[in-house]
Amino acid sequence: MTLALPPCCSRRTPRADERRRHLLDTARTLFADNGFHQTGMAQIAAASGIKVGQIYRDFASKEDIIAAIASEDVEAWLQEDCVRAAIARNDHPAIRDWINRFYACDEPVEECRMMTEIMAEAARNPRVADIYREVDNRIRCSLHAALEALGVDCVGIVDRDVLVDLVLALGLGSMMRRIVHPETDCQKLAESFRALIDTQLAARAETLG
């Protein structure tokens, strides 16, 4: 599943691409610093130096801007090609390394704040809620495929669903800790989470045995 971008973004000149990149970078900073709900198009225009009318020619709404940012982030972070390749060659260590990234807690704090802003806005904005669900479903599909390749599928879909939820909960929890307590030892936290997931996978392997 992919996030839909505005039709006007399909054909762009290099200059338009540069303008769009600057606009998204500016909007990302404003959303992370001030909150999505508190940031208007006029503020984005003032901070970026791009006129409001031009912004609306590139993006029909604030929600389209957040959709573009979310799409870029999930493309860069999820690395779907990498996990698909690891699954195809049955490379369990590589699949585990990919899963471990969910609670590695190594993203910049600004990116963590951006994600939490999307989640908060999703509670009050149906369009942003749709964007968040699309991102969440895409991530869950990749996690399901990875866990299935590790054999978790064999002990029942409910168990796999619970393990997917556990991985995502640990990752989101790490993100929240980084925002509220920047001094958190993320490496130790990630090692503890990894050990917890290892225990879960080992328990399921014993069930199969």
Steps between C-alpha positions, in 0.01 A plus 500: 500500500637842408401849597332698224665828405332794328474464120696821454808327643521244217689721250745750641795696371829500697412847627159379613662201671737733686212723607299201615797362697548835674129523576483151651814554707360827634159350574661203675689732735193709576282195560758349736562827689151648517268209436300422189182648644671831583677542164314667215576548134584867565771395747642248256502766228674755724766255620567353155481821298254329265172680434181344632355483150798300376478264796136430412600429141740234627285369787125531530510508880713465811396138509656445157826642633495263796418211263805584288725520806366172639546330163861612475573391855352154463683447170834595655458321832306184420746366240243261358735387222757390759258289703343350186846397379585351841174305500559374145839355594372375839764706680374487859778715652432777246126479570567525874729800443220668307251434781749631757490839328149555633631557852856610423403850618758670277284744303558874559276639772344734243378203298359342816308818572369504145359149537335581831345809343343288228365262763358784711338670200354168386281505811320816384547516123340224288728566200813469714349192664473345153864588429612344828300184434656464155849532648416262784351240263803514274738450792287219642494317164880503485527385862252218441700382199825511700355306793339247268841441341636431850234233552267693728216439256504129580370548855194702404406839360392631843848445643655679206261792532588534868873490424459769232318716753775438755776606259310815403417584862865466601607723211245770578584480868868556424406800290298652784780444750746680273272802476417527870833373638780573250754360748355147466765239422352394167758228439418316821130547438533352150701206635227426755231518235702272273535245780125516560421433134761221493320338792167524319642347182675225696175413679323466167782285365461267799128477430581385148751248631 
